[in-house]
Each structure stands twice: as structure tokens, then as C-alpha cells.
Amino acid sequence: MNERRLHLREKIKITFLSSLAYAAIWVLDSSYRVKKHNFKSEISPVIYAVWHGWQYGLLGIHPRKDVHLLVSRSNDGEIIGRISSLLGYSLIRGSRGRGGTQALREILKVLKKGKKVAYTVDGPRGPIFKVNDGIIKIAQMSGVPIVPLVPAAKHVSSAKSWDRYQIPHLFTPVNTVFGDPIHIPKEINEEQVENYRKQLEDKLFELQKIAESL
């Protein structure tokens, strides 16, 4: 009985928090003036590479239902998943740890269907601004190009979290800069995987400077 009450309490908490957060994010999202630079909508399927704390760069990509986000099965992930669904995105449930193999299968299945996947390259727990090699291996296995992107908002606040999660202010202009596609060959060794990982990391830093200059 106590377990059932605890479970019910968690469900109510998740519903309340996700509804409250969605309402706030919807107001912010509706107010942003997003300008995309070097965006090529015809590239699909594609893996969008974005820093964990800079996910607002995905807001300018439409239709959102074609963009699939990887969301964990934790309570926090459930909240994030509900908000993302309400904002119009499609979900892939799982993470690089918990349910990782199933999540990988779903990512490859989505890409095979010609859809888009957004991948937080330094998530889910950091270190910040350090690209993990998971995205390189997914691109290698799928044959789908990686397109890095970095947004910059004129007025933004940073959360006190490991990723310094960026929250643009109401009505602020947002510039999102997209890099050119990075194609990963199927037959590469671990040293080459590391080279591509570093190439992607360097490109994200380069795009960040461009976005901030705008």
C-alpha cells in the first residue's frame, strides 16, 4: 500500500512539474526570434550534434516531429520527455547507460527511416564541452552525416548545473550556426575515431565563437 502511494505521489509530482515547466517554456519558445545560419533543411537523415546545455539551438528546426531526442527512463527523463513531446519533438527512450543497447537500436532505426536525431555530445553527465565518441560510432554504423550546431542568444541566463544549462530571456534574438556535414567512413580504427571526435569538438568551439559574434 505504501509503495502504491509512493508511486502515485511520484506520478503526480512528475505531471505537475512537467506541466508547469512546459507552460513556462512555451511562453519563452513563442517569444524567441530564431535566425539560422548555414542551415540545410534538405540534409536528412542527419545527426545533429549539440552541447548538452545549448539544446535551445534545436528550437528553430522544423518540423519538430522529425527531430528525435534521446531521453532517459529516469523520473527526470520522464519530465523532460513530456515537455519535449508537448513542444512537438519525437522521443527515443533510453540512455547511454540505462537501456543503452535498446536506445542505440532505436536511433539506428530512426535514421534508417530518413529522420533526424539530436545528440547531446557531452551528455548526460559531462564533462562539459567534451565530445564523447558515441556520436562518431553511431555515424559510422549508420552512414549518416553529423551536422554540428551552436546557438547564441543576446540575453541568456545559465543554470547552476554541470552543463551550465542556457535559458534565453523572453523575446531575445537567437542565432543558431550550423556546420557543414561531417561524414564518418564505416571502416575506421579507434585512432581514427578519436581523430573524428576531436574534429567535431574543435568544430563546435569554432561555431560557438561565430554564433557569439553574431
C-alpha positions in Angstrom: 0.0 0.0 0.0 2.8 2.4 0.9 4.7 1.5 -2.3 1.5 2.3 -4.3 1.0 5.6 -2.5 4.7 6.5 -3.2 4.3 5.5 -6.9 1.1 7.6 -7.1 2.9 10.6 -5.4 5.7 10.3 -7.9 3.3 10.3 -10.9 1.5 13.4 -9.5 4.8 15.1 -9.0 6.1 14.3 -12.5 2.8 15.5 -14.0 2.8 18.8 -12.0 6.4 19.6 -12.7 6.3 18.8 -16.4 3.1 20.8 -16.9 4.5 23.8 -15.0 7.8 23.7 -16.9 6.1 23.3 -20.3 3.9 26.3 -19.7 7.0 28.4 -18.9 9.0 27.1 -21.8 6.0 27.5 -24.2 5.9 31.2 -23.4 9.6 31.6 -23.9 9.7 29.5 -27.1 6.8 31.5 -28.6 8.8 34.8 -28.0 12.1 33.9 -29.5 13.3 35.3 -32.8 15.5 32.5 -34.2 17.8 33.1 -37.2 19.5 30.1 -38.7 22.9 30.3 -40.5 24.2 27.7 -42.9 21.1 25.6 -42.3 20.5 23.0 -45.0 17.0 21.5 -44.4 17.5 19.1 -47.3 20.1 17.1 -45.3 18.1 14.1 -44.0 18.7 11.7 -42.3 21.1 13.6 -40.1 22.6 13.5 -36.6 22.6 17.0 -35.1 25.5 17.4 -32.6 24.8 19.9 -29.8 26.2 20.7 -26.4 24.0 19.5 -23.6 23.4 22.9 -22.1 22.8 24.5 -25.5 19.8 22.5 -26.6 17.7 25.6 -27.3 19.5 25.6 -30.6 17.1 22.8 -31.8 14.1 25.1 -31.4 14.5 26.6 -34.9 14.4 23.2 -36.7 11.1 22.3 -38.2 9.1 20.1 -38.4 9.9 19.2 -34.9 8.2 15.8 -35.1 11.0 14.7 -37.4 13.6 15.5 -34.8 14.1 12.6 -32.3 15.6 13.3 -28.9 17.2 10.7 -26.7 15.6 10.8 -23.3 16.4 8.6 -20.3 13.9 6.4 -18.4 14.5 8.1 -15.1 12.0 10.4 -13.4 13.9 13.4 -14.6 13.9 11.9 -18.1 10.1 11.4 -17.8 9.6 15.1 -17.1 12.0 16.1 -19.9 10.3 13.7 -22.2 6.8 15.0 -21.5 7.9 18.6 -22.1 9.7 17.7 -25.3 6.6 15.8 -26.6 4.4 18.8 -25.9 6.9 21.0 -27.8 6.4 18.7 -30.8 9.6 16.5 -30.7 9.7 12.8 -31.1 11.4 10.7 -28.4 13.8 7.8 -28.2 13.7 6.4 -24.7 16.9 5.1 -23.0 20.3 6.5 -22.4 24.0 5.7 -23.0 24.0 3.7 -19.7 20.5 2.5 -18.7 18.8 0.9 -21.7 21.7 1.9 -23.9 21.6 -1.0 -26.3 17.9 -0.7 -27.0 18.4 3.1 -27.4 21.1 2.5 -30.0 18.9 0.2 -31.9 16.1 2.8 -31.9 18.5 5.6 -33.0 19.7 3.4 -36.0 16.1 2.5 -36.9 15.0 6.2 -36.9 18.0 7.2 -39.0 17.2 4.3 -41.5 13.7 5.8 -41.9 15.3 9.1 -43.0 14.5 11.1 -39.9 16.7 13.4 -37.8 18.3 12.6 -34.4 19.6 15.3 -32.0 22.6 14.1 -29.9 24.0 15.9 -26.9 27.7 15.3 -27.4 28.8 16.0 -23.8 25.9 14.4 -22.0 24.4 13.0 -20.0 26.7 13.9 -17.1 29.7 15.6 -18.8 32.4 16.6 -18.6 31.2 19.8 -20.1 32.4 20.7 -23.6 34.0 17.2 -24.1 32.6 15.3 -27.0 32.1 11.6 -26.3 32.8 9.2 -29.1 29.3 7.7 -29.1 28.1 10.0 -31.9 31.1 9.1 -34.0 30.3 5.4 -33.7 26.6 6.0 -34.5 27.5 7.9 -37.6 30.0 5.1 -38.6 27.4 2.4 -38.1 24.5 4.3 -39.8 26.4 6.0 -42.6 24.5 9.2 -41.7 26.4 12.6 -41.6 26.8 14.6 -38.4 25.9 18.3 -38.5 27.2 20.3 -35.5 25.2 23.3 -34.4 25.7 26.0 -31.7 23.2 28.7 -30.8 23.8 32.1 -29.1 21.2 34.3 -27.5 21.7 38.0 -26.9 20.3 37.8 -23.4 20.7 34.5 -21.6 20.9 33.0 -18.0 22.9 30.0 -17.0 21.6 27.4 -14.6 23.8 26.2 -11.7 24.2 22.7 -13.2 27.2 20.8 -14.5 26.3 21.8 -18.1 25.6 25.5 -17.3 22.2 25.0 -19.0 21.4 28.1 -21.1 18.0 29.7 -20.8 17.4 32.6 -23.2 15.4 35.5 -21.9 11.9 36.4 -23.2 11.9 38.0 -26.7 15.7 37.7 -27.1 17.1 37.2 -30.6 18.8 33.8 -31.1 21.4 33.0 -33.8 22.0 29.3 -34.5 25.0 28.5 -36.6 25.2 25.1 -38.4 28.4 23.4 -39.6 28.9 21.5 -42.8 28.1 17.8 -42.7 30.8 15.5 -41.3 30.9 12.1 -42.9 32.3 9.2 -41.0 33.6 6.2 -43.0 32.4 2.7 -42.0 35.9 1.2 -41.9 37.9 3.2 -39.4 40.1 2.2 -36.4 40.0 3.5 -32.8 42.7 6.1 -33.6 40.6 7.5 -36.4 37.5 7.5 -34.2 39.4 9.7 -31.8 40.5 12.0 -34.7 36.9 12.5 -35.9 35.8 13.0 -32.2 38.4 15.8 -31.9 37.5 17.3 -35.2 33.8 17.5 -34.1 34.8 19.0 -30.8 37.0 21.7 -32.5 34.2 22.5 -35.0 31.7 23.1 -32.1 34.1 25.5 -30.5 34.6 27.3 -33.8 30.8 27.6 -34.3 30.4 28.8 -30.8 32.7 31.7 -31.5 30.9 32.6 -34.7 27.5 32.4 -33.0 28.6 34.6 -30.1 30.0 37.2 -32.6 26.6 37.4 -34.2 
